[in-house]
Structure formats: C-alpha cells, structure tokens
Amino acid sequence: MELELEGASLKAVLNRLRRAQGQISGVIRMIEEGRDCEEVVTQLAAASRALDRAGFAIIATGLQQCVADIESGRKNGEDAEAMRARMEKLFLSLA
C-alpha cells in the first residue's frame, strides 16, 4: 500500500517533522554546550511528541486509505484482515 498524503495532510505532517528536526538540532546543540539536564530533557520530550504526532497523522491517513480500498473492493491482492493486521502493527509501533 502506497501512502498518499496530499494538501493539508501533507503540509501538516511535513511541518511537524520539520519542527522535530529543529528541536533535535537544538537538543544536540544543548548537549554540546553542556546545558542543564532538565532543559535538554524538556526539549527532547517536545521533539518526541512532534515525531509521535507526525506518525499518528501518517497512520490515520493510511487507515483512511485502507478503508477506502476495502469499500471499493480494491485490495491490491491483500485481504481485509491482512490490511487490518498491518495497520494495527504500524499503530502499535508508535505506542
């Protein structure tokens, strides 16, 4: 199954990933500068949340596509149960 992110969904995911990228760069810089542990962990937690949100947005899009594929009968040779199992595995990978 190919992921098809378009328009607002694509923009939102890319913005979250760019935010996380900036936060991770900030964490690296803070560690290199010997900054306070609490500040580093706070920034790292923010980056982690941004990555999680991007991941959940991607999975939500994938779920919508799976439902649309099942409803239209276009399963790409994969049965509905196999699609459900793959999406569940993806979702749990972020949990």
C-alpha positions in Angstrom: 0.0 0.0 0.0 1.4 3.4 -1.0 0.9 6.3 1.3 -0.8 9.2 -0.4 -0.5 12.4 1.6 -1.9 15.4 -0.1 -2.7 19.0 0.5 -3.3 19.9 4.1 -2.4 16.5 5.4 1.0 16.6 3.7 1.7 20.1 4.9 0.8 19.3 8.5 3.0 16.2 8.6 5.9 18.0 7.0 5.6 20.9 9.4 5.6 18.5 12.4 8.7 16.7 11.0 10.5 20.0 10.4 9.6 21.1 13.9 11.0 17.9 15.3 14.1 18.2 13.2 14.7 21.7 14.6 14.1 20.5 18.1 16.5 17.6 17.7 19.2 20.0 16.4 18.5 22.1 19.4 19.0 19.1 21.7 22.3 18.3 20.1 23.5 21.9 20.4 22.4 22.0 24.1 24.3 18.8 24.9 27.4 20.1 23.1 27.1 23.3 25.2 26.7 21.4 28.4 23.3 22.8 29.2 21.2 21.8 32.1 19.8 18.3 32.1 16.2 19.4 32.7 16.3 21.8 29.8 17.7 19.1 27.5 15.1 16.5 28.5 12.3 19.1 28.1 13.4 19.8 24.6 13.9 16.1 23.8 10.3 15.4 25.0 9.0 18.1 22.7 10.8 16.5 19.7 9.4 13.1 20.7 5.9 14.5 20.8 6.3 16.1 17.4 7.5 12.8 15.9 4.7 10.9 17.5 2.1 13.3 16.1 3.5 13.1 12.6 3.5 9.3 12.9 -0.1 9.2 14.1 -1.1 11.5 11.2 0.5 9.2 8.7 -1.1 6.2 10.2 -4.5 7.9 10.2 -4.1 8.6 6.5 -3.1 5.0 6.0 -6.2 3.8 7.8 -8.4 6.0 5.7 -6.8 4.6 2.6 -7.3 1.1 3.8 -11.0 1.7 4.5 -11.4 3.3 1.1 -9.7 0.3 -0.6 -11.8 -2.2 1.3 -15.0 -0.3 0.5 -14.2 0.0 -3.2 -13.1 -3.7 -3.4 -9.6 -2.5 -4.5 -7.4 -4.6 -2.1 -4.2 -4.9 -4.2 -4.3 -8.7 -3.8 -4.4 -8.3 0.0 -7.4 -9.4 2.0 -9.1 -7.0 4.5 -7.8 -9.0 7.5 -4.2 -8.7 6.3 -4.6 -5.0 5.8 -6.1 -4.6 9.2 -3.2 -6.5 10.8 -0.6 -4.4 9.0 -2.2 -1.2 10.1 -2.5 -2.4 13.7 1.2 -3.3 13.7 2.0 0.2 12.5 -0.2 1.8 15.1 1.3 -0.2 17.9 4.8 0.6 16.7 4.2 4.2 17.9 2.5 3.2 21.2 
